[in-house]
Amino acid sequence: MITITLAELRRSSELAQSDEVIRIADGRKRREVGYFIPVSMASEFRRFLDAMERRHRREKLRRVAGAQKRDPVNEGAIDDGLA
């Protein structure tokens, strides 16, 4: 993985030719800004992001189901949602 600064990011022609993941850092603040994923890896990276998103959604649904199970509302009743 290559690390570049925001100032070096202005040379986008070199980035387009790269076939490695590039880590982008803010040189002045010494912190990570993000990553540049080349087109050659886009489909693999998209699959990875989709899997991560499904995992997050599944965890949220599990939390919602657990909360509903702990605070049931009987048929025809109105509940304020506080247990």
Secondary structure as a PSIPRED ss2 file (coil, helix, strand):
# PSIPRED VFORMAT (PSIPRED V4.0)

   1 M C   1.000  0.000  0.000
   2 I E   0.000  0.000  1.000
   3 T E   0.000  0.000  1.000
   4 I E   0.000  0.000  1.000
   5 T E   0.000  0.000  1.000
   6 L C   1.000  0.000  0.000
   7 A C   1.000  0.000  0.000
   8 E H   0.000  1.000  0.000
   9 L H   0.000  1.000  0.000
  10 R H   0.000  1.000  0.000
  11 R C   1.000  0.000  0.000
  12 S H   0.000  1.000  0.000
  13 S H   0.000  1.000  0.000
  14 E H   0.000  1.000  0.000
  15 L H   0.000  1.000  0.000
  16 A H   0.000  1.000  0.000
  17 Q H   0.000  1.000  0.000
  18 S C   1.000  0.000  0.000
  19 D C   1.000  0.000  0.000
  20 E C   1.000  0.000  0.000
  21 V C   1.000  0.000  0.000
  22 I E   0.000  0.000  1.000
  23 R E   0.000  0.000  1.000
  24 I E   0.000  0.000  1.000
  25 A E   0.000  0.000  1.000
  26 D E   0.000  0.000  1.000
  27 G C   1.000  0.000  0.000
  28 R C   1.000  0.000  0.000
  29 K C   1.000  0.000  0.000
  30 R C   1.000  0.000  0.000
  31 R E   0.000  0.000  1.000
  32 E E   0.000  0.000  1.000
  33 V E   0.000  0.000  1.000
  34 G E   0.000  0.000  1.000
  35 Y E   0.000  0.000  1.000
  36 F E   0.000  0.000  1.000
  37 I C   1.000  0.000  0.000
  38 P C   1.000  0.000  0.000
  39 V H   0.000  1.000  0.000
  40 S H   0.000  1.000  0.000
  41 M H   0.000  1.000  0.000
  42 A H   0.000  1.000  0.000
  43 S H   0.000  1.000  0.000
  44 E H   0.000  1.000  0.000
  45 F H   0.000  1.000  0.000
  46 R H   0.000  1.000  0.000
  47 R H   0.000  1.000  0.000
  48 F H   0.000  1.000  0.000
  49 L H   0.000  1.000  0.000
  50 D H   0.000  1.000  0.000
  51 A H   0.000  1.000  0.000
  52 M H   0.000  1.000  0.000
  53 E H   0.000  1.000  0.000
  54 R H   0.000  1.000  0.000
  55 R H   0.000  1.000  0.000
  56 H H   0.000  1.000  0.000
  57 R H   0.000  1.000  0.000
  58 R H   0.000  1.000  0.000
  59 E H   0.000  1.000  0.000
  60 K H   0.000  1.000  0.000
  61 L H   0.000  1.000  0.000
  62 R H   0.000  1.000  0.000
  63 R H   0.000  1.000  0.000
  64 V H   0.000  1.000  0.000
  65 A H   0.000  1.000  0.000
  66 G H   0.000  1.000  0.000
  67 A H   0.000  1.000  0.000
  68 Q H   0.000  1.000  0.000
  69 K H   0.000  1.000  0.000
  70 R H   0.000  1.000  0.000
  71 D C   1.000  0.000  0.000
  72 P C   1.000  0.000  0.000
  73 V C   1.000  0.000  0.000
  74 N C   1.000  0.000  0.000
  75 E C   1.000  0.000  0.000
  76 G C   1.000  0.000  0.000
  77 A C   1.000  0.000  0.000
  78 I C   1.000  0.000  0.000
  79 D C   1.000  0.000  0.000
  80 D C   1.000  0.000  0.000
  81 G C   1.000  0.000  0.000
  82 L C   1.000  0.000  0.000
  83 A C   1.000  0.000  0.000
